Amino acid sequence: MKILIIDMRIKEEYLVIDEICKNLVFVDEKIIKAKFDKKIKNFKIYLSKKCSSYQKKLIDNKVKIFLKKSTSKFKIPSSEILLNKLNNKNTYKKNPIKILIKNKEIFKEEEGIYAFGNKISKLINLFDRKIIDVSKKMNAENYYFPSLISGKVLNQVDYLKNNPHNAGFVTHLKEDIKKLENFKRKIYNNKKINFDKNYFSESKVMLAPTVCQHLYHYLSNSRITKNIVATSSGHCFRYESKNMHFIDRLWNFTMRELIFIGSKDHVSKSLSQAMKLINKVLDDFGLSYVIESASDPFFGDMSGNKTLFQKAFKLKYEVRSTIPYNNTTISIGSYNNAQDFFGKKLKISNKNGKCIYSGCVGFGNERFAYSFICQYGIDENKWPKKILRLL
């Protein structure tokens, strides 16, 4: 592995360093990972061994351009802690990964794609039931959405502009008997899929990155006469490249969302109510966590300024759960105030013809289960008694 030190003055307060490190692997295929060295105040880029000196120079230039485009014009506010429920009560400090794999509680199908065994599945189902209970207390309407979503809609709401690196495109073989027969023959002979672009159709649909965007599409070009509280769960997809080390960062994951649509006041109050109710759920699970201001993982051009806007106006809060064995936290959920963004983009208005406001709460089921196992281990006898009674 080769190391490239970026010779460029870095102002930490104008970037979200953690997100930049994750995004740098998308700058070039030969980048394996990136780290920020706090001593030298610069980025270390780890490259594949096959990277030539000429390629290294090209990558150095690409990284510098990317960093310039990602830098905010003004200082980005530090994350503000809204609620601190971090504790050291949990005595489990081991890394559970090996035993989870050994016991077939997790099974890797491909990079970022995992299947789960009985124990983790029970935790996921229980957590989902508890969030459904929250939705009932809020009189939420139920919706069911597909895993695929219109590419046109994702473009309308700027997802492809802000998150092109995470996007997943869906295609199929063309309706052509010669191409179909050739495809079959090549697979039989080569034992691997031949991705000749001439064989595949134009991509019109995509893998859904969130659940809420389906509902906004559902309500597009319409007027709503009342405030809405909705809930739905579904499979979500975000390609994370070389960041997909384990189940803490998946390509395919499931998410339960609560979605609020209507007046500005309705969205704000609903987000606050949901937070109070869900905090009680997290406390019942005995989870160690913190809620702090955050921003979406914007990519490239103007990403620093977009991050600045979200953080300055506190439009997003993340629930970060403790991972004791490496003394870190991971995001297991978030509270998001989209203001009138989706109303404007998809022409959703109220009875007076004004654009609606919207917000959502989303929790990743797999991340929740993983953080719980990291805090309590896989021995169910050592889990909180309240949880054992519910399983």
C-alpha positions as a printed NumPy array, in Angstrom:
array([[  0.   ,   0.   ,   0.   ],
       [  1.346,   3.421,  -0.991],
       [  0.717,   6.627,   0.946],
       [  0.109,  10.053,  -0.563],
       [  0.295,  13.139,   1.672],
       [ -1.774,  15.985,   0.252],
       [  0.371,  19.124,   0.323],
       [ -2.44 ,  21.591,   0.859],
       [ -3.419,  23.885,   3.699],
       [ -6.457,  22.37 ,   5.399],
       [ -8.8  ,  24.368,   7.624],
       [-10.642,  21.763,   9.703],
       [-13.448,  24.108,  10.701],
       [-14.42 ,  24.605,   7.03 ],
       [-14.86 ,  20.878,   6.325],
       [-16.636,  17.914,   7.907],
       [-13.501,  15.783,   8.193],
       [-15.177,  12.402,   8.795],
       [-17.409,  12.777,   5.735],
       [-14.513,  13.983,   3.59 ],
       [-12.486,  10.88 ,   4.514],
       [-15.401,   8.65 ,   3.473],
       [-15.968,  10.551,   0.242],
       [-12.303,  10.594,  -0.823],
       [-12.49 ,   6.9  ,  -1.828],
       [-14.837,   8.028,  -4.624],
       [-12.235,  10.4  ,  -6.098],
       [-10.263,   7.582,  -7.728],
       [-10.559,   3.777,  -7.873],
       [ -6.974,   3.387,  -6.675],
       [ -7.716,   5.13 ,  -3.355],
       [ -8.175,   2.456,  -0.671],
       [ -8.866,   4.748,   2.275],
       [ -8.179,   8.25 ,   3.57 ],
       [ -7.294,   9.544,   7.023],
       [ -6.844,  13.007,   8.446],
       [ -3.599,  13.422,  10.363],
       [ -4.291,  15.926,  13.142],
       [ -0.571,  16.478,  13.792],
       [  0.311,  17.641,  10.299],
       [ -3.21 ,  18.977,   9.641],
       [ -3.479,  17.13 ,   6.381],
       [ -4.925,  14.104,   4.623],
       [ -3.12 ,  10.8  ,   4.155],
       [ -4.356,   8.945,   1.092],
       [ -3.694,   5.194,   0.995],
       [ -3.28 ,   3.904,  -2.547],
       [ -3.134,   0.458,  -4.12 ],
       [  0.341,  -1.013,  -4.733],
       [ -0.178,  -0.942,  -8.499],
       [ -0.496,   2.842,  -8.528],
       [  2.3  ,   4.336, -10.681],
       [  4.107,   7.614,  -9.974],
       [  2.234,   9.244, -12.846],
       [ -1.124,   8.037, -11.492],
       [ -0.141,   9.272,  -8.044],
       [  0.339,  12.794,  -9.433],
       [ -3.049,  12.659, -11.147],
       [ -4.722,  11.509,  -7.936],
       [ -2.995,  14.262,  -5.958],
       [ -4.48 ,  16.837,  -8.335],
       [ -7.954,  15.231,  -8.262],
       [ -7.976,  15.185,  -4.455],
       [ -6.957,  18.853,  -4.229],
       [ -9.737,  19.864,  -6.632],
       [-12.24 ,  17.794,  -4.646],
       [-11.178,  19.353,  -1.336],
       [-11.463,  22.876,  -2.739],
       [-14.991,  22.169,  -4.016],
       [-15.986,  20.62 ,  -0.682],
       [-14.752,  23.509,   1.467],
       [-17.309,  25.88 ,   2.965],
       [-16.96 ,  29.648,   2.553],
       [-17.519,  30.058,   6.283],
       [-16.752,  28.056,   9.415],
       [-19.034,  25.072,   9.903],
       [-20.509,  24.994,  13.43 ],
       [-19.38 ,  22.121,  15.644],
       [-21.953,  19.455,  16.434],
       [-24.174,  20.531,  19.296],
       [-25.252,  17.874,  21.801],
       [-28.998,  17.975,  22.323],
       [-29.227,  14.966,  24.659],
       [-26.439,  12.965,  26.292],
       [-27.397,   9.447,  27.341],
       [-23.884,   8.021,  27.09 ],
       [-23.118,   5.689,  29.964],
       [-20.591,   3.093,  31.069],
       [-23.106,   0.702,  32.614],
       [-22.618,  -1.913,  29.924],
       [-19.769,  -4.245,  30.854],
       [-19.425,  -5.875,  27.432],
       [-16.285,  -4.473,  25.78 ],
       [-15.359,  -7.21 ,  23.289],
       [-15.537,  -7.024,  19.516],
       [-18.525,  -9.263,  18.661],
       [-17.804,  -9.549,  14.944],
       [-15.977, -12.913,  14.926],
       [-18.52 , -14.671,  17.118],
       [-21.41 , -13.235,  15.088],
       [-19.85 , -14.653,  11.928],
       [-18.989, -17.979,  13.59 ],
       [-22.556, -18.431,  14.9  ],
       [-24.016, -17.49 ,  11.508],
       [-25.835, -14.534,  13.046],
       [-24.511, -12.595,  10.087],
       [-23.668, -13.938,   6.652],
       [-21.895, -11.908,   3.999],
       [-23.397, -12.36 ,   0.529],
       [-21.432,  -9.588,  -1.207],
       [-19.709,  -6.347,  -0.244],
       [-22.23 ,  -4.329,   1.771],
       [-24.876,  -7.068,   1.524],
       [-25.563,  -9.275,   4.544],
       [-28.111, -11.832,   5.704],
       [-29.002, -12.105,   9.405],
       [-29.715, -15.023,  11.714],
       [-32.356, -15.553,  14.375],
       [-30.915, -13.446,  17.206],
       [-30.307, -10.243,  15.24 ],
       [-33.57 , -10.711,  13.341],
       [-35.489, -10.892,  16.638],
       [-33.843,  -7.65 ,  17.78 ],
       [-34.674,  -5.937,  14.482],
       [-38.303,  -7.081,  14.607],
       [-38.695,  -5.987,  18.221],
       [-37.207,  -2.543,  17.58 ],
       [-39.449,  -2.1  ,  14.538],
       [-42.525,  -3.048,  16.609],
       [-41.587,  -0.438,  19.217],
       [-41.268,   2.294,  16.557],
       [-44.621,   1.178,  15.109],
       [-46.038,   1.692,  18.627],
       [-44.675,   5.24 ,  18.511],
       [-46.341,   5.789,  15.133],
       [-49.674,   4.597,  16.563],
       [-49.404,   7.086,  19.419],
       [-48.941,   9.769,  16.777],
       [-51.926,   8.479,  14.745],
       [-49.765,   7.761,  11.724],
       [-51.182,   6.501,   8.442],
       [-49.51 ,   3.381,   7.037],
       [-47.889,   3.136,   3.626],
       [-46.067,   0.418,   1.727],
       [-43.502,   1.317,  -0.918],
       [-41.313,  -0.615,  -3.392],
       [-37.531,  -0.94 ,  -3.305],
       [-37.267,   0.749,  -6.704],
       [-37.93 ,   4.435,  -7.317],
       [-38.227,   6.667, -10.365],
       [-34.883,   8.094, -11.459],
       [-36.742,  11.146, -12.715],
       [-38.038,  11.87 ,  -9.204],
       [-34.602,  11.478,  -7.583],
       [-33.306,  13.961, -10.129],
       [-36.164,  16.38 ,  -9.382],
       [-35.305,  16.421,  -5.667],
       [-31.562,  16.913,  -6.366],
       [-30.527,  13.524,  -4.964],
       [-28.384,  12.786,  -8.018],
       [-26.79 ,  16.208,  -7.724],
       [-26.038,  15.928,  -4.003],
       [-25.325,  12.188,  -3.68 ],
       [-24.273,  10.779,  -7.077],
       [-21.68 ,   8.528,  -5.4  ],
       [-24.364,   6.632,  -3.441],
       [-26.78 ,   6.122,  -6.334],
       [-27.744,   2.643,  -7.544],
       [-29.057,   2.259, -11.101],
       [-31.339,  -0.576, -12.216],
       [-31.317,  -2.052, -15.707],
       [-32.272,  -5.239, -17.556],
       [-31.32 ,  -7.12 , -20.694],
       [-32.786,  -5.701, -23.894],
       [-35.738,  -7.431, -25.539],
       [-33.628,  -8.93 , -28.314],
       [-33.399, -12.71 , -28.827],
       [-29.871, -12.577, -30.271],
       [-28.566, -10.543, -27.363],
       [-30.356, -12.81 , -24.861],
       [-28.879, -15.958, -26.428],
       [-25.385, -14.423, -26.604],
       [-25.647, -13.403, -22.95 ],
       [-26.598, -16.957, -21.931],
       [-23.764, -18.447, -23.955],
       [-21.111, -16.103, -22.559],
       [-22.205, -16.81 , -18.982],
       [-22.039, -20.54 , -19.65 ],
       [-18.551, -20.285, -21.176],
       [-16.998, -17.669, -18.861],
       [-18.859, -18.508, -15.62 ],
       [-19.311, -14.797, -14.927],
       [-21.735, -12.066, -15.926],
       [-20.829, -10.166, -19.08 ],
       [-21.698,  -6.493, -18.644],
       [-21.565,  -5.431, -22.277],
       [-23.463,  -2.134, -22.21 ],
       [-24.946,  -2.862, -25.637],
       [-26.919,  -5.722, -24.069],
       [-28.558,  -3.598, -21.386],
       [-31.444,  -1.146, -21.467],
       [-31.417,   2.506, -20.507],
       [-31.835,   2.926, -16.75 ],
       [-35.117,   4.627, -15.829],
       [-35.535,   3.381, -12.276],
       [-33.15 ,   3.352,  -9.361],
       [-32.637,   1.685,  -5.996],
       [-34.451,   3.768,  -3.379],
       [-32.006,   5.563,  -1.024],
       [-34.715,   6.464,   1.505],
       [-38.341,   5.646,   2.321],
       [-39.73 ,   9.181,   2.621],
       [-38.982,  10.124,  -0.993],
       [-41.619,   7.601,  -2.092],
       [-44.287,   9.463,  -0.129],
       [-43.246,  12.819,  -1.542],
       [-43.537,  11.313,  -5.029],
       [-46.924,   9.835,  -4.068],
       [-48.18 ,  13.322,  -3.13 ],
       [-46.469,  15.22 ,  -5.964],
       [-48.521,  17.732,  -7.986],
       [-51.31 ,  17.718,  -5.423],
       [-52.945,  19.785,  -2.692],
       [-53.315,  18.36 ,   0.796],
       [-56.134,  19.55 ,   3.011],
       [-54.771,  18.368,   6.361],
       [-51.501,  17.753,   8.176],
       [-50.132,  14.262,   7.641],
       [-48.275,  11.835,   9.895],
       [-47.219,   8.688,   8.04 ],
       [-45.056,   5.642,   8.62 ],
       [-43.467,   3.051,   6.382],
       [-40.471,   0.758,   6.331],
       [-38.482,  -0.485,   3.402],
       [-35.2  ,  -1.535,   1.887],
       [-32.838,   1.361,   1.195],
       [-29.682,   1.357,  -0.901],
       [-26.596,   3.563,  -0.736],
       [-23.367,   2.459,  -2.358],
       [-20.484,   3.176,   0.035],
       [-17.496,   1.824,  -1.954],
       [-14.538,   0.803,   0.219],
       [-16.262,   2.161,   3.33 ],
       [-18.414,  -0.984,   3.418],
       [-16.262,  -2.825,   5.969],
       [-19.01 ,  -4.506,   7.963],
       [-22.702,  -4.212,   8.915],
       [-22.194,  -0.727,  10.331],
       [-22.1  ,   0.531,   6.732],
       [-24.262,  -1.428,   4.317],
       [-25.174,  -1.073,   0.654],
       [-28.619,  -2.582,   1.295],
       [-30.299,  -1.877,   4.647],
       [-33.815,  -1.547,   6.075],
       [-35.238,   1.586,   7.579],
       [-38.418,   2.498,   9.465],
       [-39.484,   6.106,   8.939],
       [-42.021,   8.487,  10.412],
       [-42.888,  11.244,   7.943],
       [-44.562,  14.569,   8.699],
       [-46.151,  16.747,   6.023],
       [-48.15 ,  19.961,   6.336],
       [-47.604,  23.246,   8.139],
       [-44.259,  24.45 ,   9.461],
       [-45.566,  24.22 ,  13.022],
       [-46.915,  20.685,  12.499],
       [-43.544,  19.413,  11.247],
       [-41.59 ,  21.06 ,  14.065],
       [-43.913,  19.802,  16.825],
       [-44.122,  16.299,  15.327],
       [-40.345,  15.968,  15.209],
       [-40.123,  17.009,  18.877],
       [-42.906,  14.616,  19.906],
       [-41.335,  11.729,  17.983],
       [-37.97 ,  12.376,  19.61 ],
       [-39.438,  12.226,  23.116],
       [-41.309,   8.994,  22.384],
       [-38.361,   7.294,  20.666],
       [-35.958,   8.323,  23.434],
       [-38.174,   6.3  ,  25.771],
       [-37.822,   3.298,  23.416],
       [-34.019,   3.625,  23.343],
       [-33.961,   3.921,  27.141],
       [-36.083,   0.768,  27.459],
       [-33.435,  -1.061,  25.427],
       [-30.813,   0.294,  27.836],
       [-28.913,   1.842,  24.965],
       [-26.015,   4.244,  25.503],
       [-26.433,   7.07 ,  22.976],
       [-26.179,  10.768,  22.267],
       [-28.288,  13.068,  20.079],
       [-26.341,  15.793,  18.3  ],
       [-26.704,  18.216,  15.399],
       [-25.469,  16.826,  12.081],
       [-25.662,  17.218,   8.311],
       [-26.378,  15.024,   5.301],
       [-23.407,  13.487,   3.427],
       [-23.34 ,  15.969,   0.536],
       [-20.78 ,  15.269,  -2.179],
       [-18.488,  17.54 ,  -4.175],
       [-19.517,  20.962,  -5.465],
       [-20.912,  23.267,  -2.782],
       [-21.115,  20.389,  -0.257],
       [-19.39 ,  22.503,   2.394],
       [-21.905,  25.324,   2.018],
       [-24.867,  22.927,   2.131],
       [-23.456,  21.363,   5.288],
       [-23.004,  24.837,   6.765],
       [-26.662,  25.671,   6.062],
       [-27.98 ,  22.468,   7.689],
       [-25.804,  22.781,  10.766],
       [-26.327,  26.508,  11.233],
       [-30.116,  26.101,  11.239],
       [-30.022,  22.751,  13.123],
       [-32.14 ,  20.991,  10.511],
       [-30.753,  17.529,  11.258],
       [-30.053,  15.647,  14.48 ],
       [-28.423,  12.226,  14.63 ],
       [-28.842,   9.544,  17.258],
       [-25.362,   8.101,  17.753],
       [-25.064,   4.83 ,  19.658],
       [-21.949,   3.686,  21.535],
       [-19.653,   0.993,  20.142],
       [-17.641,   0.124,  23.283],
       [-14.953,  -2.151,  21.795],
       [-13.423,   0.658,  19.715],
       [-14.661,   3.601,  21.819],
       [-16.664,   5.197,  18.985],
       [-20.287,   5.906,  18.139],
       [-22.335,   5.186,  15.012],
       [-25.438,   6.877,  13.706],
       [-28.489,   4.635,  14.118],
       [-31.144,   7.22 ,  13.302],
       [-31.861,  10.845,  12.526],
       [-34.452,  13.62 ,  12.807],
       [-34.666,  15.722,   9.65 ],
       [-36.442,  19.   ,   8.925],
       [-36.609,  19.475,   5.139],
       [-38.527,  22.775,   5.486],
       [-40.443,  23.482,   2.229],
       [-37.814,  21.822,  -0.012],
       [-39.905,  18.832,  -1.182],
       [-43.042,  20.936,  -1.409],
       [-41.323,  23.251,  -3.884],
       [-39.511,  20.542,  -5.844],
       [-42.543,  18.255,  -6.278],
       [-45.306,  20.873,  -6.24 ],
       [-47.071,  19.725,  -3.086],
       [-49.205,  22.522,  -1.657],
       [-51.748,  23.123,   1.105],
       [-55.365,  24.174,   0.569],
       [-54.211,  27.805,   0.235],
       [-51.82 ,  26.927,  -2.572],
       [-48.646,  27.418,  -0.498],
       [-45.857,  24.822,  -0.517],
       [-46.028,  22.339,   2.332],
       [-43.297,  21.714,   4.882],
       [-41.993,  18.229,   5.618],
       [-39.731,  16.324,   7.953],
       [-38.919,  12.731,   8.79 ],
       [-37.453,  10.417,  11.384],
       [-35.493,   7.413,  10.114],
       [-33.834,   4.541,  11.984],
       [-31.615,   1.894,  10.407],
       [-32.656,  -1.48 ,  11.834],
       [-29.362,  -3.266,  11.233],
       [-27.285,  -0.51 ,  12.807],
       [-29.538,  -0.474,  15.842],
       [-29.178,  -4.255,  16.31 ],
       [-25.41 ,  -4.085,  15.754],
       [-24.919,  -1.321,  18.34 ],
       [-27.101,  -3.183,  20.854],
       [-25.03 ,  -6.377,  20.408],
       [-21.83 ,  -4.337,  20.775],
       [-23.106,  -2.957,  24.095],
       [-24.594,  -6.158,  25.533],
       [-22.982,  -9.078,  23.677],
       [-24.765, -12.055,  22.11 ],
       [-25.621, -13.841,  25.376],
       [-29.337, -13.059,  25.773],
       [-29.157, -13.737,  29.516],
       [-27.117, -10.556,  29.883],
       [-29.581,  -8.396,  27.971],
       [-31.946,  -6.018,  29.834],
       [-34.773,  -8.006,  31.47 ],
       [-37.367,  -5.672,  29.964],
       [-36.161,  -6.637,  26.468],
       [-36.048, -10.37 ,  27.239],
       [-39.701, -10.258,  28.275],
       [-40.647,  -8.723,  24.924],
       [-38.67 , -11.096,  22.684]])
